[in-house]
């Protein structure tokens, strides 16, 4: 049976939050792609954003109106309309450079195993909800709920499900006070889902500065990338 598409939530609060959720997911995807494409930019948590020669790159242009996404500025500050997909790379690069200036650099990939540990497991009517931890980096464990539908016959699509800043992972996974339960609702529809605790919320109390990060935002991005690594490592997931 085909997997139904994501759906509109009954909660008006969640409907208003969806653009932010999508922005977070797209930011993660864009930052990952940036790390691949800009192989010359070798950086580690806490380091300055430098090139392979150790010198700081020129500052990206300042965009006074950041909502006009289909325009890009050249080095002279002249504005150009983006008419072709290839021209988007100029604006995309400026967005990512400015993100890195504020959030700090994206860490380099390393070979740290995820070392997934199951804290508890609960079999519900249509799915199993596991409380797990995984290694974001050496010595830094991230708590999460992993929801896997029963009777999976073939690899399924998967979703990274992030909670709001007023709660923790359990709220999206169907636990605690009433809250948009989209992690469990998507799992009921056949998706494998993971809901990690965000930086300094819930049980995730690792201080980003103590492990070399400029911001909690970049620490969250990295934790979420590792959550995606966990998803695609599962036999139940179509990577």
C-alpha angles and dihedrals in degrees: 000000000000118000111254115239122254111280144212112273121233091225112089088205091059092045089056090047096052095084089055091047091051091048090054092050092046090048090055092048093046094048091050091051090048091055090053097045097043096053091155091066102084111180139156131202111289095016124117118259098263138154127241091276094058096248126123114251119234115276115263118245119277114243110206091190107042093179093070092085097164093069131074134193125227125214090275091055093250114149121232129190116237107231101156133046090241090060091058090075090076094058093037091055091050091050092052094046091052091046090053092049090057103032101032127243126315109251120246117255113261137184098253107141116236090232092196112205123193111222095180140344130211124190110214129183098278104007146025118244113205126189105215142165127212135186114259089180134339109311094001114106124188120206118221145157116242115198119196123181118232124252098020107184097180136013112290136209114264137213134207104216117200123195129220123262093257096065147016142257095283093066094065090041093060101266132118128009121357109292136143101294097198097140091061094036092055090047089053087055092054105270124128105231137190125196114190127188111255121238112294092358129106111345094338101098101153109137106232092211091053091060096044105268125139092212143012087236094065090043087055092049091052093046090051093049088054089050088056088050087055092050095050091048091064120097088220092062129082099222 
